[in-house]
Amino acid sequence: MTATTAAPRVLIRTEGALGRLTLDRPEAINALDVDMIQDLTSALEAWRDDTDVQIVMIDGAGDRGMCAGGDVRALHAQIVAGQAETTTEFFRSEYALDAMIAEYPKPVVAIADGITMGGGIGLAGHAAIRIVTERSRLAMPETRIGFTPDVGGTWLLGRAPGRFGEYFGLTGSTMNGADAVLLGFADHFVPSDRLDALREALAFRADPTGPAEIVLLFDETPEPSQLPSAREWIDDAFSADSVAEVVRRLRARPEEDAVATADLLEGLSPTALTVTLDAVREARGMPGLRAALEGEYRRVMWFVREHPDLVEGIRAQLVDKDRDPHWTPATIDGLDADAGAPARAFVPERALF
């Protein structure tokens, strides 16, 4: 009997001066598992001192998106099975990779074409050169499954203008390409039909000499983001001290979108919302990405080990798909005064860095 091995889910190759890393799990919108994280890490380590590789590019296979995030169904199965160490190792490896990308000595170009969410933001959002297209859909949607933004998402959210960080962190709403540039999640807008030419130029073009200058040859101005028109009510509501006060202010606003946002928040995990509000604001005052990742790690491990909403949220949204999660507590009014404190103060069994 002939043994078979699974095909690699990351395509690793060099083209001219370009080291290319392509997530190759298009049937799952390139959702990350631990093997993919390890493959990406190993390739980056190998190229660190390889003088033939001058630029690194990260993108995703297929036409649906770069990366839909981590494999949360696998995460659910691990937690339910009591495999906490496996879960811990996944997050530690993922965050270490995100930090490596941010600190890499060679320019890393990330193409966030299509759906780029959760763990995909961890790969794309900390690269030196971050590219979006007209098809880009970026989000940190963790509160939708009773969880909290991680992979350095709070670091990016905390640096968005005004209170957009709190808004996108709590609601899990989606940004288009123009929004992502405005909010600091991306640097350049390149039409999707020019991406192949951009890849070839990065691999083989010597003039201009730098990747940032090459990307500018393909950069275009997108249609303006509509977010500035909503900033008044978003800043007003999401500057509140608590989730309950955020909702109260939203309901007091005349804008239909504000009321709809209040309705959305009231259906999400009250605990996840409170932890997320605390996390974004903590990250805003932190000195760097690693510190933000450590803050996220504490909160993530608290959800994994101490609180039921993560398992319940994944069950309701992705396993049973009944869309009827039973949160603990069930309503925002049932929250303790400082419900974010236990997650903020949680001490994981293993340090992140």
Buried (B, 14 or more C-beta within 10 A) or exposed (E): EEEEEEEEBBBBEBEBBBBBBBBBBBEBBBBBBBEBBEBBBEBBEEBEEEEEBBBBBBBBBBEBBBBBBBBBEBBBBBBEEEEBEBBBBBBBBBBBBBBBBBEBEBBBBBBBBBBBBBBBBBBBBBBBBBBBBBBBBBBBBBBBBBBBBBBBBBBBBBBBEBBBBBBBBBBBBBBBBBBBBBBBBBBBBBBBEBBEEBBEBBBEBEEEEEBBEBBEEBBEEBEEBEBEEBBEBBBBBBEBEBBBBBBBBBBEBEBEEBBEBBEBBBEBBBBBBBBBBBBBBBBBEBEEBBBBBBBBBBBBBBBBBEBBBBBBBBBBBEBEEEEEBEBBBEEBEEBEEEBBEBBBEBEBEEEBE
